[in-house]
Structure formats: C-alpha cells, structure tokens
Amino acid sequence: RGNFTAALTSFLDEVKYWRTDIGLVQEGGEVVGFTWARVWFSSPMSQQADANTAWRFYNEWNDIVDDLNKRAAREVADAKLAAAVAEGVDASLSTEVETELPQAVQSSEIWVRMITEREAIQGSKQAILIAAVSAVGTIFLFTGDLALSVLTLLNLSAIVVVELAMFHMLGWQLGVVEAISITILVGLSVDFCLHLAESYSQSPLRTRKARAVDAVCRVGTPIMSAALTTILALSPMMLCTIQILKKFGIIILLNMVLSISFGLLLYVPILMTFGPETAEEPSPLIKKVMAVWATTGRRAALVTVVGMTLVLLVPALRTEYTDNPISSGSLTAAALICATTLIVYEQVQARRHPLLQNRAWVGSNRGVLHGHDVIDL
C-alpha cells in the first residue's frame, strides 16, 4: 500500500491535471490514499444525438458498468477469501464484501439533455390530450353545441397530424423544441376554428350551407387578417442564427398556414355537410331550461357555479383547493371575472340590438328568418 501511495503521488506531481479526477486522502499534508477515481471514455455517439439514440447508448453504458461492478465484487471477494485461507482463518462466504463494495457509476452531460428531451416528449402526449379536451370544452362553452365541438375537434386533429407529418418530411427528430411546440400548436390551431364555430352557432339562418356562408362572411376577413399579421410577425425569425428560434418560427409559421387553410377549405365544407341545423321549436318547459344555457355568459356562469360546487362536495378537490390557495383563488377569481364580463357585454349588446335581448328566442325562431341572406340588426 505504501508503494502504491508513493507511486500515485509521484504520478500526480508529474501529471497535475489528473488531480481533479482522483479523490485523495491526506493526513498531515501527505497523501495516504484515495477514495474515488474518475475515468474518461470516448463514445461513437454524436453530441447532437437525439434522445432515442442517446437512450440506447445510455442503457449500453449501464450494462457495461453493471458488469464491471459484479466482476469487481467477485474478484475482491475471491482475493479476501484466499487471504483468509492463507492465514489459516476459517473464512465465510463473501456476500458482505460484495454489498459493501463501492459501486462504479457512469455519467455524461448528454444524459441530462436526454432525460429532459424524453420527459418533454412523454409530457407532450399528455399535453396534447389536455389541450384538445380544453379546446373542445372552450368551443362547447362558447357555442353550447356538442356536435359543433366534435366537428371542430376533427379539424383540429387533422391540423396537428399534418404538421407532425411535415416534421418528418423536414427530417426533424422529436426533440425539446418540437415537443414544446406541439403543446402550443393545439391552442393555436383551434383559434380560427373557434371563431368560425361561434359565428356559425350565432347565425340566424336555418340551413347548414347558409349558416356556413354567413359565418365566413362575418369572420372570414378578420381571421385572414389575423393569420397574415402573425405570418408577417414571424418572418424575421427565419433570419435567426440561433437554430432553436429559427425552428420555432418555422413551426408556428407552418401552423398558421395550415390553420387558416384547414379552417376555410376543410372546416367550412364540414360545417356545410355535417353542421348542426336549427331544430324545431322546443316546448315551453324545455325553452325555460335551455334559457340557462342560451348565451355564452350564462354558460360560463353555470360552469363556474358547477365547478365551485364540485370543489365543496368532493373531498379530494377540496383538499387540492385548500393546499394551493394562491393558484386556486386566482383561478376562481378569473372564472368569476370572465363570467361577469361576458354577461355584462351581452346585456350591453342586447340594448344596442333589441333583437338580441333574448338569444334563446333567436335560437328557437330561426325559421322566421329563413330565406334571408342578410339580416340587418
């Protein structure tokens, strides 16, 4: 041991940069041993390898390190057993030696990026589902029509699938930027569809084709202008030298083009073919019940009241609500403010346009307005 310590000290005096790779033990200013050592290895894996490739190398390195640990444990145990036998001591099995032996571990900066990318990719799947459900819920809240919400979900799914296919065509791997962008894409993709769906649901006309044309006439120009301004705003990002920003700009640009194209060229024909038509006038009792769900403001208020009731009645939700008072309070305040704002806005609009004082009447009397291409309110 003394010869080894002296040789190690002499070696480190000559090759000083190795001192950061060995944990020395000193007593009285002299090196008496070491507790750990770090060894560097080269790998054929690229520094820019995607998460899946890095994961394969990570598992291979883990297998190698596990093999080394098992072999070292066996060799140390055999050596101690041989020494005990040579001294004439009745040596027992060396299971304790194997468990007490320090274990070698492997690490790399790439593994940090790999884990981050894998978590982002795995999380993006859940994020897509949550975003899609939230989008459908929002459309249902604003339109009050479940069939219209389902048709919007179909168009939304088509946009996301086509954009993911374009990622593959461009030769992009699903990394952190792509995974984060996917979460944003769902929210961006539903924007134009939501405007068309809300306008379709508010149309006073009766047939699918007339209502779809009316919706395009009312919001077609605004959503085209919104898409154009977004595309122009993203154009400078194409000149970025930082690849992450450039790729993010390309993703959002593609999304804008696909969203407006699918919204006008796919979603509108879907509404013309499968969109909900005006139902027959319901009974007085049904009309009174539907009055609670007749406008966006009333729907928002109803959803807020139902949500707060569930929080009070369900113990798990109540515990979660009380454990996070700031976020829960902020969410409740935001919901109340939104519902109140919508109700006030609708009341103001109703005073400006007397025909809109009872939107439930408009919904149940669209037959009176049937045949009019333009209705001046």
Secondary structure, DSSP 4 states (H G I P E B T S, - for coil): -HHHHHHHHHHHHHSGGGGGGEEEEEETTEEEEEEEE------SS-TT--HHHHHHHHHHHHHHHHHHHHHHHHHHHHHHHHHHHHTT------HHHHHHSPPP----HHHHHHHHHHHHHHHHHHHHHHHHHHHHHHHHHHH--HHHHHHHHHHHHHHHHHHHHHHHHTT----HHHHHHHHHHHHHHHHHHHHHHHHHHH----SHHHHHHHHHHHHHHHHHHHHHHHHHHHGGGGG-SSHHHHHHHHHHHHHHHHHHHHIIIIIHHHHHHHPPPPPPPPPHHHHHHHHTTSSHHHHHHHHHHHHHHHHHH-HHHHHHHHH-HHHHHHHHHHHHHHHHHHHHHHHHHHHHSGGGG-HHHHHH-HHHHTT-S----
